[in-house]
Amino acid sequence: LQPVERILDLLDITFRRVCVSSASRLDLLLCSNICACLPRGSFRTFEQTNVLMALTENPSPSFWLLKSEPSDYSIVSMERDGQTVWDGVRNPLARKHLREMRVGDLCLFYHSSAGKRTGIAGVVKVDREAYPDPEDTKWAVVDVMHAETWQEIVTLDELKQHREGALVGMMLFKSSRLSVQPVSKGHFEYISRMLAWKQDDVLATTPSAAGNAVGGSDSNKKKRKFS
């Protein structure tokens, strides 16, 4: 086999082993490193997300969506900091969702109020479960750590194209102002595929382009005031 074909063959074998829970952590770390070296495109993006899911400390993670205005705190800021306190939540239902999070849960990082660039920009992972907000102990915060910065934003308009299909029932379409929302595993995986398809389209039309930068402010602000 050619080198790239051999890599894909090894990855396929390992992910089949993941499905029957026989892959070791070393196998998964190796695959993660291999995926990171592959050219941008659907295989790299989707399989990196699968590796991330398999490596999580929580064997059965839940999935969430966290909203932040990029002018306040973007995925670029999240990647720079590595870890942050997810604070500023002042809605009882959003607080309930924060309190339900467990270490290792995966969260879609959603850029809100960003015009046509409103949408999902990456993934973060819960690093510490809910504890009282130091500024007001009746509210809750969690700690999250950076997991992935997506090279393309999956926009709200693109997500809405699937609201009657693969993403039917997604809370984002029903409670658009809620800043912390549960996401089903199926929806999480489908959105990961949407990212892969979008990156493939970009590479097909502009093969030398680096893709649309996710962007967002690299502001030092960390306080968010959410509904």
C-alpha positions as CSV (number, residue, x, y, z in Angstrom):
1,L,0.0,0.0,0.0
2,Q,1.0,3.6,-0.5
3,P,1.9,5.5,2.7
4,V,-1.4,7.4,3.0
5,E,-3.4,4.3,2.1
6,R,-1.5,2.4,4.8
7,I,-2.3,5.1,7.3
8,L,-6.0,5.0,6.5
9,D,-5.9,1.2,6.7
10,L,-4.4,1.3,10.2
11,L,-6.9,3.9,11.3
12,D,-9.8,1.8,10.0
13,I,-8.5,-1.2,11.9
14,T,-8.1,0.7,15.1
15,F,-11.6,2.4,14.9
16,R,-13.1,-1.0,14.3
17,R,-11.4,-2.1,17.5
18,V,-12.8,1.0,19.3
19,C,-16.3,-0.2,18.3
20,V,-15.8,-3.4,20.2
21,S,-13.9,-1.6,23.1
22,S,-10.7,-3.5,22.4
23,A,-8.5,-0.6,21.4
24,S,-5.9,0.5,24.0
25,R,-5.4,4.2,25.0
26,L,-2.0,3.9,23.3
27,D,-3.7,2.9,20.0
28,L,-6.0,5.9,20.3
29,L,-3.2,8.3,21.0
30,L,-1.3,7.0,18.1
31,C,-4.3,7.4,15.8
32,S,-4.8,10.9,17.1
33,N,-1.2,11.9,16.3
34,I,-1.5,10.3,12.8
35,C,-4.8,12.2,12.1
36,A,-3.2,15.5,13.1
37,C,-0.5,14.9,10.4
38,L,-3.0,14.2,7.6
39,P,-4.0,16.9,5.1
40,R,-7.0,18.9,6.0
41,G,-10.2,17.3,4.7
42,S,-13.0,15.1,5.7
43,F,-11.1,12.1,7.0
44,R,-8.8,14.1,9.2
45,T,-11.6,16.2,10.7
46,F,-14.1,13.5,11.3
47,E,-11.7,10.9,12.6
48,Q,-10.0,13.5,14.9
49,T,-13.4,14.1,16.5
50,N,-13.9,10.4,16.9
51,V,-10.5,10.0,18.6
52,L,-11.3,13.0,20.8
53,M,-14.6,11.3,21.9
54,A,-12.8,7.9,22.5
55,L,-10.1,9.5,24.6
56,T,-12.4,11.4,26.9
57,E,-12.2,10.5,30.5
58,N,-15.9,9.9,30.6
59,P,-16.7,6.5,28.9
60,S,-20.2,7.7,28.0
61,P,-19.9,11.5,27.6
62,S,-22.9,13.8,27.2
63,F,-22.8,16.5,24.6
64,W,-23.6,20.2,24.9
65,L,-23.6,23.5,23.1
66,L,-22.1,26.6,24.8
67,K,-22.6,30.1,23.4
68,S,-20.2,33.0,23.5
69,E,-20.1,36.2,21.5
70,P,-16.7,36.1,19.7
71,S,-16.2,39.8,20.5
72,D,-16.2,38.8,24.2
73,Y,-14.6,35.4,24.1
74,S,-13.9,33.4,20.9
75,I,-12.6,30.0,20.1
76,V,-9.3,31.7,19.3
77,S,-9.2,33.0,22.9
78,M,-10.2,29.6,24.2
79,E,-7.3,27.9,22.2
80,R,-4.9,30.5,23.5
81,D,-5.9,30.1,27.2
82,G,-6.2,26.3,27.0
83,Q,-8.7,26.3,29.9
84,T,-11.2,28.8,31.3
85,V,-14.1,29.2,33.7
86,W,-17.4,29.2,31.9
87,D,-19.1,31.9,33.9
88,G,-21.8,34.6,33.5
89,V,-24.7,32.2,33.1
90,R,-27.8,33.8,34.6
91,N,-30.7,31.6,33.4
92,P,-32.1,28.9,35.6
93,L,-32.4,26.3,32.8
94,A,-28.9,27.0,31.6
95,R,-27.7,26.7,35.2
96,K,-29.4,23.3,35.5
97,H,-27.6,22.2,32.4
98,L,-24.2,23.3,33.8
99,R,-24.9,21.3,37.0
100,E,-25.6,18.2,34.9
101,M,-22.3,18.3,33.1
102,R,-19.6,15.7,34.0
103,V,-15.9,15.7,33.5
104,G,-15.1,14.6,29.9
105,D,-18.4,15.8,28.4
106,L,-17.9,17.5,25.0
107,C,-19.3,20.9,24.1
108,L,-19.8,22.6,20.8
109,F,-18.4,26.1,21.0
110,Y,-20.9,28.4,19.4
111,H,-20.2,31.9,18.3
112,S,-23.3,33.9,18.9
113,S,-24.4,37.3,17.6
114,A,-21.8,37.2,14.8
115,G,-23.9,37.9,11.8
116,K,-23.4,35.5,8.9
117,R,-20.5,34.0,10.9
118,T,-22.8,32.9,13.8
119,G,-22.3,29.2,14.3
120,I,-20.2,26.4,15.7
121,A,-16.5,27.2,15.7
122,G,-14.9,24.3,17.7
123,V,-15.2,21.9,20.6
124,V,-14.3,22.2,24.3
125,K,-14.3,19.5,27.0
126,V,-15.6,19.8,30.6
127,D,-12.6,19.7,32.9
128,R,-14.3,20.5,36.2
129,E,-17.9,19.9,37.2
130,A,-20.2,22.6,38.4
131,Y,-19.3,24.7,41.4
132,P,-20.7,28.0,42.8
133,D,-20.0,31.1,40.9
134,P,-17.6,33.1,43.0
135,E,-19.4,36.3,42.1
136,D,-22.8,35.0,43.1
137,T,-23.0,31.6,44.7
138,K,-26.6,30.9,43.8
139,W,-25.3,30.5,40.2
140,A,-22.9,27.9,38.8
141,V,-19.8,27.7,36.7
142,V,-17.8,24.9,35.1
143,D,-14.2,24.7,33.9
144,V,-13.7,23.8,30.3
145,M,-10.6,23.1,28.3
146,H,-9.9,23.6,24.6
147,A,-10.3,20.5,22.4
148,E,-10.6,21.6,18.8
149,T,-10.6,24.8,16.8
150,W,-12.5,24.2,13.5
151,Q,-11.0,25.7,10.4
152,E,-14.5,26.4,9.1
153,I,-17.5,27.6,11.0
154,V,-20.6,25.5,10.6
155,T,-23.0,28.4,10.4
156,L,-26.5,28.7,11.9
157,D,-27.9,29.0,8.4
158,E,-26.2,25.7,7.4
159,L,-27.5,24.0,10.5
160,K,-31.1,25.2,9.8
161,Q,-31.0,23.5,6.4
162,H,-31.1,20.2,8.3
163,R,-33.7,21.2,11.0
164,E,-36.3,18.9,9.4
165,G,-33.9,16.1,8.7
166,A,-30.8,14.9,10.5
167,L,-30.9,17.7,13.1
168,V,-34.6,17.5,13.8
169,G,-35.4,18.4,17.5
170,M,-32.2,20.2,18.1
171,M,-32.8,22.6,21.0
172,L,-30.8,25.4,19.2
173,F,-33.8,25.9,16.8
174,K,-36.4,26.0,19.6
175,S,-34.5,27.9,22.4
176,S,-32.3,30.2,20.4
177,R,-31.4,32.5,23.3
178,L,-30.5,29.7,25.8
179,S,-26.7,29.8,26.2
180,V,-26.2,26.2,27.5
181,Q,-28.0,23.5,25.7
182,P,-27.9,19.7,25.6
183,V,-27.0,18.1,22.2
184,S,-27.7,14.5,21.3
185,K,-24.8,12.2,20.3
186,G,-26.4,11.8,16.9
187,H,-26.6,15.6,16.3
188,F,-23.0,16.0,17.6
189,E,-21.7,13.4,15.1
190,Y,-23.7,14.8,12.2
191,I,-22.5,18.3,12.8
192,S,-18.9,16.9,12.8
193,R,-19.7,15.4,9.4
194,M,-21.1,18.8,8.2
195,L,-17.7,20.4,9.0
196,A,-15.9,17.7,7.1
197,W,-18.1,18.2,4.0
198,K,-17.7,21.9,4.2
199,Q,-13.9,21.6,4.4
200,D,-13.9,19.3,1.4
201,D,-15.9,21.8,-0.6
202,V,-13.4,24.6,0.3
203,L,-10.5,22.4,-0.7
204,A,-12.2,21.5,-4.0
205,T,-12.8,25.1,-5.0
206,T,-9.7,26.7,-3.6
207,P,-7.1,24.0,-3.1
208,S,-4.3,26.4,-2.2
209,A,-6.4,28.3,0.3
210,A,-6.1,27.8,4.0
211,G,-9.9,28.0,4.4
212,N,-12.0,30.7,6.1
213,A,-10.3,31.5,9.3
214,V,-12.6,31.0,12.3
215,G,-11.5,34.3,13.6
216,G,-13.1,36.1,16.5
217,S,-11.5,38.4,18.9
218,D,-8.4,37.3,20.8
219,S,-9.6,39.6,23.6
220,N,-8.5,39.0,27.2
221,K,-12.1,39.3,28.3
222,K,-13.4,36.3,30.1
223,K,-16.7,37.5,31.6
224,R,-19.8,36.5,29.7
225,K,-23.3,37.7,30.5
226,F,-25.7,35.1,29.2
227,S,-29.5,34.6,29.3
